[in-house]
Amino acid sequence: MIYSKIKEICKEKGMSITQIEKNAGLSNGAISKWNNASPTVDNLQSVAKVLGCKVDDLLNEEVAVEGR
């Protein structure tokens, strides 16, 4: 669910998962692992900051991106 949400927001912003991982200081492939394992709060906060959204937006079913 979290991975799908991040992927959806990335698509809307014209960014790749790899770009998000790099800008958030995560290892390559870290976000895709969130399909099977829960991310840390710190990692979620880093990704949310890079995407310009709130952590809650990554956890909720509706996408809410700033500026929409």
PDB file of N, CA, C and O in Angstrom, chain B, residues numbered from 101:
ATOM      1  N   MET B 101       0.827  -1.193   0.000  1.00  0.00           N
ATOM      2  CA  MET B 101       0.000   0.000   0.000  1.00  0.00           C
ATOM      3  C   MET B 101       0.876   1.264   0.000  1.00  0.00           C
ATOM      4  O   MET B 101       0.652   2.174  -0.798  1.00  0.00           O
ATOM      5  N   ILE B 102       1.864   1.317   0.887  1.00  0.00           N
ATOM      6  CA  ILE B 102       2.723   2.500   0.941  1.00  0.00           C
ATOM      7  C   ILE B 102       3.503   2.645  -0.354  1.00  0.00           C
ATOM      8  O   ILE B 102       3.620   3.743  -0.898  1.00  0.00           O
ATOM      9  N   TYR B 103       4.035   1.533  -0.845  1.00  0.00           N
ATOM     10  CA  TYR B 103       4.803   1.575  -2.095  1.00  0.00           C
ATOM     11  C   TYR B 103       3.921   2.074  -3.239  1.00  0.00           C
ATOM     12  O   TYR B 103       4.352   2.909  -4.034  1.00  0.00           O
ATOM     13  N   SER B 104       2.710   1.577  -3.324  1.00  0.00           N
ATOM     14  CA  SER B 104       1.792   1.995  -4.393  1.00  0.00           C
ATOM     15  C   SER B 104       1.485   3.483  -4.308  1.00  0.00           C
ATOM     16  O   SER B 104       1.404   4.167  -5.328  1.00  0.00           O
ATOM     17  N   LYS B 105       1.316   3.979  -3.088  1.00  0.00           N
ATOM     18  CA  LYS B 105       1.024   5.402  -2.885  1.00  0.00           C
ATOM     19  C   LYS B 105       2.212   6.253  -3.319  1.00  0.00           C
ATOM     20  O   LYS B 105       2.041   7.266  -3.998  1.00  0.00           O
ATOM     21  N   ILE B 106       3.412   5.841  -2.926  1.00  0.00           N
ATOM     22  CA  ILE B 106       4.614   6.584  -3.308  1.00  0.00           C
ATOM     23  C   ILE B 106       4.779   6.565  -4.823  1.00  0.00           C
ATOM     24  O   ILE B 106       5.108   7.583  -5.432  1.00  0.00           O
ATOM     25  N   LYS B 107       4.553   5.419  -5.418  1.00  0.00           N
ATOM     26  CA  LYS B 107       4.669   5.286  -6.877  1.00  0.00           C
ATOM     27  C   LYS B 107       3.672   6.209  -7.584  1.00  0.00           C
ATOM     28  O   LYS B 107       4.007   6.838  -8.587  1.00  0.00           O
ATOM     29  N   GLU B 108       2.463   6.284  -7.064  1.00  0.00           N
ATOM     30  CA  GLU B 108       1.420   7.145  -7.641  1.00  0.00           C
ATOM     31  C   GLU B 108       1.806   8.625  -7.546  1.00  0.00           C
ATOM     32  O   GLU B 108       1.658   9.374  -8.511  1.00  0.00           O
ATOM     33  N   ILE B 109       2.298   9.035  -6.383  1.00  0.00           N
ATOM     34  CA  ILE B 109       2.698  10.429  -6.199  1.00  0.00           C
ATOM     35  C   ILE B 109       3.900  10.755  -7.090  1.00  0.00           C
ATOM     36  O   ILE B 109       3.971  11.835  -7.676  1.00  0.00           O
ATOM     37  N   CYS B 110       4.839   9.818  -7.187  1.00  0.00           N
ATOM     38  CA  CYS B 110       6.003  10.007  -8.070  1.00  0.00           C
ATOM     39  C   CYS B 110       5.558  10.249  -9.504  1.00  0.00           C
ATOM     40  O   CYS B 110       6.068  11.140 -10.183  1.00  0.00           O
ATOM     41  N   LYS B 111       4.610   9.453  -9.951  1.00  0.00           N
ATOM     42  CA  LYS B 111       4.107   9.586 -11.321  1.00  0.00           C
ATOM     43  C   LYS B 111       3.498  10.969 -11.538  1.00  0.00           C
ATOM     44  O   LYS B 111       3.732  11.602 -12.567  1.00  0.00           O
ATOM     45  N   GLU B 112       2.714  11.437 -10.562  1.00  0.00           N
ATOM     46  CA  GLU B 112       2.088  12.754 -10.660  1.00  0.00           C
ATOM     47  C   GLU B 112       3.127  13.868 -10.717  1.00  0.00           C
ATOM     48  O   GLU B 112       2.921  14.886 -11.379  1.00  0.00           O
ATOM     49  N   LYS B 113       4.240  13.671 -10.020  1.00  0.00           N
ATOM     50  CA  LYS B 113       5.276  14.699  -9.959  1.00  0.00           C
ATOM     51  C   LYS B 113       6.366  14.509 -11.010  1.00  0.00           C
ATOM     52  O   LYS B 113       7.291  15.317 -11.096  1.00  0.00           O
ATOM     53  N   GLY B 114       6.263  13.448 -11.807  1.00  0.00           N
ATOM     54  CA  GLY B 114       7.250  13.200 -12.848  1.00  0.00           C
ATOM     55  C   GLY B 114       8.607  12.779 -12.309  1.00  0.00           C
ATOM     56  O   GLY B 114       9.645  13.088 -12.895  1.00  0.00           O
ATOM     57  N   MET B 115       8.588  12.069 -11.182  1.00  0.00           N
ATOM     58  CA  MET B 115       9.820  11.609 -10.550  1.00  0.00           C
ATOM     59  C   MET B 115       9.834  10.084 -10.530  1.00  0.00           C
ATOM     60  O   MET B 115       8.791   9.438 -10.634  1.00  0.00           O
ATOM     61  N   SER B 116      11.022   9.525 -10.398  1.00  0.00           N
ATOM     62  CA  SER B 116      11.134   8.072 -10.301  1.00  0.00           C
ATOM     63  C   SER B 116      11.347   7.671  -8.839  1.00  0.00           C
ATOM     64  O   SER B 116      11.765   8.481  -8.011  1.00  0.00           O
ATOM     65  N   ILE B 117      11.052   6.419  -8.547  1.00  0.00           N
ATOM     66  CA  ILE B 117      11.299   5.886  -7.211  1.00  0.00           C
ATOM     67  C   ILE B 117      12.781   6.008  -6.878  1.00  0.00           C
ATOM     68  O   ILE B 117      13.142   6.330  -5.746  1.00  0.00           O
ATOM     69  N   THR B 118      13.635   5.753  -7.858  1.00  0.00           N
ATOM     70  CA  THR B 118      15.086   5.845  -7.651  1.00  0.00           C
ATOM     71  C   THR B 118      15.491   7.253  -7.241  1.00  0.00           C
ATOM     72  O   THR B 118      16.325   7.425  -6.352  1.00  0.00           O
ATOM     73  N   GLN B 119      14.905   8.269  -7.886  1.00  0.00           N
ATOM     74  CA  GLN B 119      15.194   9.661  -7.524  1.00  0.00           C
ATOM     75  C   GLN B 119      14.776   9.944  -6.083  1.00  0.00           C
ATOM     76  O   GLN B 119      15.501  10.599  -5.333  1.00  0.00           O
ATOM     77  N   ILE B 120      13.612   9.448  -5.709  1.00  0.00           N
ATOM     78  CA  ILE B 120      13.104   9.669  -4.363  1.00  0.00           C
ATOM     79  C   ILE B 120      14.040   9.026  -3.340  1.00  0.00           C
ATOM     80  O   ILE B 120      14.389   9.634  -2.328  1.00  0.00           O
ATOM     81  N   GLU B 121      14.438   7.788  -3.624  1.00  0.00           N
ATOM     82  CA  GLU B 121      15.351   7.093  -2.711  1.00  0.00           C
ATOM     83  C   GLU B 121      16.658   7.869  -2.546  1.00  0.00           C
ATOM     84  O   GLU B 121      17.144   8.048  -1.429  1.00  0.00           O
ATOM     85  N   LYS B 122      17.211   8.320  -3.645  1.00  0.00           N
ATOM     86  CA  LYS B 122      18.478   9.057  -3.602  1.00  0.00           C
ATOM     87  C   LYS B 122      18.320  10.354  -2.813  1.00  0.00           C
ATOM     88  O   LYS B 122      19.129  10.649  -1.934  1.00  0.00           O
ATOM     89  N   ASN B 123      17.275  11.131  -3.126  1.00  0.00           N
ATOM     90  CA  ASN B 123      17.055  12.416  -2.463  1.00  0.00           C
ATOM     91  C   ASN B 123      16.690  12.269  -0.984  1.00  0.00           C
ATOM     92  O   ASN B 123      16.931  13.175  -0.186  1.00  0.00           O
ATOM     93  N   ALA B 124      16.107  11.124  -0.625  1.00  0.00           N
ATOM     94  CA  ALA B 124      15.727  10.878   0.772  1.00  0.00           C
ATOM     95  C   ALA B 124      16.857  10.210   1.550  1.00  0.00           C
ATOM     96  O   ALA B 124      16.731   9.984   2.753  1.00  0.00           O
ATOM     97  N   GLY B 125      17.959   9.893   0.872  1.00  0.00           N
ATOM     98  CA  GLY B 125      19.093   9.270   1.551  1.00  0.00           C
ATOM     99  C   GLY B 125      18.893   7.791   1.837  1.00  0.00           C
ATOM    100  O   GLY B 125      19.473   7.244   2.775  1.00  0.00           O
ATOM    101  N   LEU B 126      18.065   7.147   1.016  1.00  0.00           N
ATOM    102  CA  LEU B 126      17.799   5.719   1.188  1.00  0.00           C
ATOM    103  C   LEU B 126      18.627   4.905   0.201  1.00  0.00           C
ATOM    104  O   LEU B 126      19.098   5.422  -0.812  1.00  0.00           O
ATOM    105  N   SER B 127      18.791   3.645   0.509  1.00  0.00           N
ATOM    106  CA  SER B 127      19.518   2.772  -0.410  1.00  0.00           C
ATOM    107  C   SER B 127      18.651   2.448  -1.623  1.00  0.00           C
ATOM    108  O   SER B 127      17.425   2.542  -1.573  1.00  0.00           O
ATOM    109  N   ASN B 128      19.310   2.069  -2.705  1.00  0.00           N
ATOM    110  CA  ASN B 128      18.619   1.709  -3.931  1.00  0.00           C
ATOM    111  C   ASN B 128      17.738   0.479  -3.674  1.00  0.00           C
ATOM    112  O   ASN B 128      18.227  -0.539  -3.184  1.00  0.00           O
ATOM    113  N   GLY B 129      16.465   0.568  -3.998  1.00  0.00           N
ATOM    114  CA  GLY B 129      15.537  -0.536  -3.805  1.00  0.00           C
ATOM    115  C   GLY B 129      14.865  -0.558  -2.442  1.00  0.00           C
ATOM    116  O   GLY B 129      14.057  -1.444  -2.165  1.00  0.00           O
ATOM    117  N   ALA B 130      15.188   0.407  -1.589  1.00  0.00           N
ATOM    118  CA  ALA B 130      14.623   0.422  -0.232  1.00  0.00           C
ATOM    119  C   ALA B 130      13.098   0.568  -0.243  1.00  0.00           C
ATOM    120  O   ALA B 130      12.401  -0.121   0.502  1.00  0.00           O
ATOM    121  N   ILE B 131      12.590   1.455  -1.078  1.00  0.00           N
ATOM    122  CA  ILE B 131      11.149   1.714  -1.085  1.00  0.00           C
ATOM    123  C   ILE B 131      10.371   0.496  -1.577  1.00  0.00           C
ATOM    124  O   ILE B 131       9.300   0.196  -1.050  1.00  0.00           O
ATOM    125  N   SER B 132      10.890  -0.202  -2.570  1.00  0.00           N
ATOM    126  CA  SER B 132      10.179  -1.380  -3.079  1.00  0.00           C
ATOM    127  C   SER B 132      10.079  -2.467  -2.012  1.00  0.00           C
ATOM    128  O   SER B 132       9.157  -3.281  -2.049  1.00  0.00           O
ATOM    129  N   LYS B 133      11.003  -2.492  -1.072  1.00  0.00           N
ATOM    130  CA  LYS B 133      10.954  -3.475   0.018  1.00  0.00           C
ATOM    131  C   LYS B 133       9.802  -3.198   0.969  1.00  0.00           C
ATOM    132  O   LYS B 133       9.417  -4.067   1.750  1.00  0.00           O
ATOM    133  N   TRP B 134       9.250  -1.993   0.908  1.00  0.00           N
ATOM    134  CA  TRP B 134       8.148  -1.642   1.795  1.00  0.00           C
ATOM    135  C   TRP B 134       6.853  -2.349   1.424  1.00  0.00           C
ATOM    136  O   TRP B 134       5.856  -2.219   2.135  1.00  0.00           O
ATOM    137  N   ASN B 135       6.851  -3.096   0.326  1.00  0.00           N
ATOM    138  CA  ASN B 135       5.704  -3.942   0.005  1.00  0.00           C
ATOM    139  C   ASN B 135       5.581  -5.067   1.025  1.00  0.00           C
ATOM    140  O   ASN B 135       4.478  -5.520   1.332  1.00  0.00           O
ATOM    141  N   ASN B 136       6.726  -5.517   1.550  1.00  0.00           N
ATOM    142  CA  ASN B 136       6.746  -6.670   2.450  1.00  0.00           C
ATOM    143  C   ASN B 136       7.191  -6.347   3.868  1.00  0.00           C
ATOM    144  O   ASN B 136       7.029  -7.171   4.768  1.00  0.00           O
ATOM    145  N   ALA B 137       7.743  -5.175   4.076  1.00  0.00           N
ATOM    146  CA  ALA B 137       8.224  -4.787   5.395  1.00  0.00           C
ATOM    147  C   ALA B 137       7.859  -3.326   5.655  1.00  0.00           C
ATOM    148  O   ALA B 137       7.784  -2.520   4.728  1.00  0.00           O
ATOM    149  N   SER B 138       7.639  -3.005   6.894  1.00  0.00           N
ATOM    150  CA  SER B 138       7.271  -1.638   7.253  1.00  0.00           C
ATOM    151  C   SER B 138       8.499  -0.737   7.316  1.00  0.00           C
ATOM    152  O   SER B 138       9.529  -1.127   7.865  1.00  0.00           O
ATOM    153  N   PRO B 139       8.395   0.457   6.759  1.00  0.00           N
ATOM    154  CA  PRO B 139       9.506   1.412   6.843  1.00  0.00           C
ATOM    155  C   PRO B 139       9.571   2.041   8.227  1.00  0.00           C
ATOM    156  O   PRO B 139       8.600   2.004   8.983  1.00  0.00           O
ATOM    157  N   THR B 140      10.716   2.615   8.548  1.00  0.00           N
ATOM    158  CA  THR B 140      10.827   3.354   9.801  1.00  0.00           C
ATOM    159  C   THR B 140      10.133   4.701   9.643  1.00  0.00           C
ATOM    160  O   THR B 140       9.929   5.180   8.527  1.00  0.00           O
ATOM    161  N   VAL B 141       9.780   5.294  10.749  1.00  0.00           N
ATOM    162  CA  VAL B 141       9.146   6.615  10.729  1.00  0.00           C
ATOM    163  C   VAL B 141      10.094   7.629  10.096  1.00  0.00           C
ATOM    164  O   VAL B 141       9.666   8.474   9.309  1.00  0.00           O
ATOM    165  N   ASP B 142      11.368   7.548  10.432  1.00  0.00           N
ATOM    166  CA  ASP B 142      12.354   8.478   9.857  1.00  0.00           C
ATOM    167  C   ASP B 142      12.405   8.371   8.341  1.00  0.00           C
ATOM    168  O   ASP B 142      12.460   9.385   7.645  1.00  0.00           O
ATOM    169  N   ASN B 143      12.387   7.152   7.831  1.00  0.00           N
ATOM    170  CA  ASN B 143      12.420   6.966   6.371  1.00  0.00           C
ATOM    171  C   ASN B 143      11.148   7.488   5.714  1.00  0.00           C
ATOM    172  O   ASN B 143      11.205   8.104   4.650  1.00  0.00           O
ATOM    173  N   LEU B 144      10.005   7.247   6.343  1.00  0.00           N
ATOM    174  CA  LEU B 144       8.747   7.787   5.814  1.00  0.00           C
ATOM    175  C   LEU B 144       8.768   9.304   5.791  1.00  0.00           C
ATOM    176  O   LEU B 144       8.314   9.926   4.830  1.00  0.00           O
ATOM    177  N   GLN B 145       9.297   9.898   6.851  1.00  0.00           N
ATOM    178  CA  GLN B 145       9.372  11.364   6.920  1.00  0.00           C
ATOM    179  C   GLN B 145      10.291  11.907   5.828  1.00  0.00           C
ATOM    180  O   GLN B 145       9.998  12.943   5.230  1.00  0.00           O
ATOM    181  N   SER B 146      11.386  11.222   5.569  1.00  0.00           N
ATOM    182  CA  SER B 146      12.316  11.660   4.525  1.00  0.00           C
ATOM    183  C   SER B 146      11.662  11.606   3.154  1.00  0.00           C
ATOM    184  O   SER B 146      11.799  12.534   2.357  1.00  0.00           O
ATOM    185  N   VAL B 147      10.953  10.522   2.880  1.00  0.00           N
ATOM    186  CA  VAL B 147      10.278  10.373   1.589  1.00  0.00           C
ATOM    187  C   VAL B 147       9.178  11.415   1.446  1.00  0.00           C
ATOM    188  O   VAL B 147       9.041  12.026   0.386  1.00  0.00           O
ATOM    189  N   ALA B 148       8.397  11.624   2.492  1.00  0.00           N
ATOM    190  CA  ALA B 148       7.324  12.622   2.447  1.00  0.00           C
ATOM    191  C   ALA B 148       7.887  14.011   2.168  1.00  0.00           C
ATOM    192  O   ALA B 148       7.310  14.775   1.395  1.00  0.00           O
ATOM    193  N   LYS B 149       9.008  14.335   2.793  1.00  0.00           N
ATOM    194  CA  LYS B 149       9.633  15.644   2.580  1.00  0.00           C
ATOM    195  C   LYS B 149      10.052  15.809   1.124  1.00  0.00           C
ATOM    196  O   LYS B 149       9.816  16.856   0.521  1.00  0.00           O
ATOM    197  N   VAL B 150      10.671  14.780   0.561  1.00  0.00           N
ATOM    198  CA  VAL B 150      11.108  14.837  -0.840  1.00  0.00           C
ATOM    199  C   VAL B 150       9.908  14.966  -1.777  1.00  0.00           C
ATOM    200  O   VAL B 150       9.973  15.684  -2.774  1.00  0.00           O
ATOM    201  N   LEU B 151       8.817  14.275  -1.459  1.00  0.00           N
ATOM    202  CA  LEU B 151       7.625  14.314  -2.309  1.00  0.00           C
ATOM    203  C   LEU B 151       6.765  15.553  -2.076  1.00  0.00           C
ATOM    204  O   LEU B 151       5.854  15.827  -2.857  1.00  0.00           O
ATOM    205  N   GLY B 152       7.043  16.300  -1.015  1.00  0.00           N
ATOM    206  CA  GLY B 152       6.246  17.485  -0.724  1.00  0.00           C
ATOM    207  C   GLY B 152       4.866  17.153  -0.208  1.00  0.00           C
ATOM    208  O   GLY B 152       3.888  17.827  -0.534  1.00  0.00           O
ATOM    209  N   CYS B 153       4.791  16.094   0.610  1.00  0.00           N
ATOM    210  CA  CYS B 153       3.507  15.704   1.189  1.00  0.00           C
ATOM    211  C   CYS B 153       3.720  15.358   2.656  1.00  0.00           C
ATOM    212  O   CYS B 153       4.838  15.432   3.167  1.00  0.00           O
ATOM    213  N   LYS B 154       2.645  14.983   3.322  1.00  0.00           N
ATOM    214  CA  LYS B 154       2.713  14.593   4.722  1.00  0.00           C
ATOM    215  C   LYS B 154       2.819  13.071   4.814  1.00  0.00           C
ATOM    216  O   LYS B 154       2.404  12.357   3.901  1.00  0.00           O
ATOM    217  N   VAL B 155       3.372  12.585   5.912  1.00  0.00           N
ATOM    218  CA  VAL B 155       3.461  11.139   6.126  1.00  0.00           C
ATOM    219  C   VAL B 155       2.065  10.523   6.055  1.00  0.00           C
ATOM    220  O   VAL B 155       1.892   9.437   5.502  1.00  0.00           O
ATOM    221  N   ASP B 156       1.075  11.210   6.611  1.00  0.00           N
ATOM    222  CA  ASP B 156      -0.305  10.708   6.559  1.00  0.00           C
ATOM    223  C   ASP B 156      -0.758  10.467   5.130  1.00  0.00           C
ATOM    224  O   ASP B 156      -1.518   9.536   4.867  1.00  0.00           O
ATOM    225  N   ASP B 157      -0.297  11.301   4.207  1.00  0.00           N
ATOM    226  CA  ASP B 157      -0.681  11.139   2.802  1.00  0.00           C
ATOM    227  C   ASP B 157      -0.152   9.831   2.235  1.00  0.00           C
ATOM    228  O   ASP B 157      -0.771   9.243   1.348  1.00  0.00           O
ATOM    229  N   LEU B 158       0.982   9.374   2.739  1.00  0.00           N
ATOM    230  CA  LEU B 158       1.555   8.114   2.275  1.00  0.00           C
ATOM    231  C   LEU B 158       0.831   6.915   2.871  1.00  0.00           C
ATOM    232  O   LEU B 158       0.885   5.813   2.326  1.00  0.00           O
ATOM    233  N   LEU B 159       0.157   7.137   3.987  1.00  0.00           N
ATOM    234  CA  LEU B 159      -0.517   6.052   4.685  1.00  0.00           C
ATOM    235  C   LEU B 159      -1.999   5.954   4.354  1.00  0.00           C
ATOM    236  O   LEU B 159      -2.601   4.894   4.523  1.00  0.00           O
ATOM    237  N   ASN B 160      -2.590   7.042   3.887  1.00  0.00           N
ATOM    238  CA  ASN B 160      -4.017   7.062   3.554  1.00  0.00           C
ATOM    239  C   ASN B 160      -4.249   6.603   2.125  1.00  0.00           C
ATOM    240  O   ASN B 160      -3.343   6.618   1.291  1.00  0.00           O
ATOM    241  N   GLU B 161      -5.484   6.196   1.863  1.00  0.00           N
ATOM    242  CA  GLU B 161      -5.807   5.702   0.529  1.00  0.00           C
ATOM    243  C   GLU B 161      -5.927   6.827  -0.499  1.00  0.00           C
ATOM    244  O   GLU B 161      -5.598   6.635  -1.670  1.00  0.00           O
ATOM    245  N   GLU B 162      -6.392   7.985  -0.073  1.00  0.00           N
ATOM    246  CA  GLU B 162      -6.488   9.118  -1.006  1.00  0.00           C
ATOM    247  C   GLU B 162      -5.147   9.802  -1.097  1.00  0.00           C
ATOM    248  O   GLU B 162      -4.431   9.927  -0.104  1.00  0.00           O
ATOM    249  N   VAL B 163      -4.806  10.250  -2.310  1.00  0.00           N
ATOM    250  CA  VAL B 163      -3.557  10.977  -2.504  1.00  0.00           C
ATOM    251  C   VAL B 163      -3.820  12.451  -2.297  1.00  0.00           C
ATOM    252  O   VAL B 163      -4.736  13.017  -2.893  1.00  0.00           O
ATOM    253  N   ALA B 164      -3.016  13.074  -1.450  1.00  0.00           N
ATOM    254  CA  ALA B 164      -3.130  14.518  -1.214  1.00  0.00           C
ATOM    255  C   ALA B 164      -1.744  15.123  -1.356  1.00  0.00           C
ATOM    256  O   ALA B 164      -0.918  15.013  -0.450  1.00  0.00           O
ATOM    257  N   VAL B 165      -1.492  15.752  -2.473  1.00  0.00           N
ATOM    258  CA  VAL B 165      -0.198  16.358  -2.740  1.00  0.00           C
ATOM    259  C   VAL B 165      -0.343  17.860  -2.653  1.00  0.00           C
ATOM    260  O   VAL B 165      -1.311  18.428  -3.160  1.00  0.00           O
ATOM    261  N   GLU B 166       0.614  18.504  -2.014  1.00  0.00           N
ATOM    262  CA  GLU B 166       0.559  19.964  -1.901  1.00  0.00           C
ATOM    263  C   GLU B 166       0.472  20.598  -3.279  1.00  0.00           C
ATOM    264  O   GLU B 166       1.122  20.149  -4.223  1.00  0.00           O
ATOM    265  N   GLY B 167      -0.324  21.633  -3.386  1.00  0.00           N
ATOM    266  CA  GLY B 167      -0.454  22.349  -4.639  1.00  0.00           C
ATOM    267  C   GLY B 167      -1.516  21.790  -5.575  1.00  0.00           C
ATOM    268  O   GLY B 167      -1.646  22.230  -6.718  1.00  0.00           O
ATOM    269  N   ARG B 168      -2.268  20.824  -5.082  1.00  0.00           N
ATOM    270  CA  ARG B 168      -3.328  20.241  -5.908  1.00  0.00           C
ATOM    271  C   ARG B 168      -4.633  20.913  -5.668  1.00  0.00           C
ATOM    272  O   ARG B 168      -5.637  20.549  -6.281  1.00  0.00           O
TER     273      ARG B 168
END
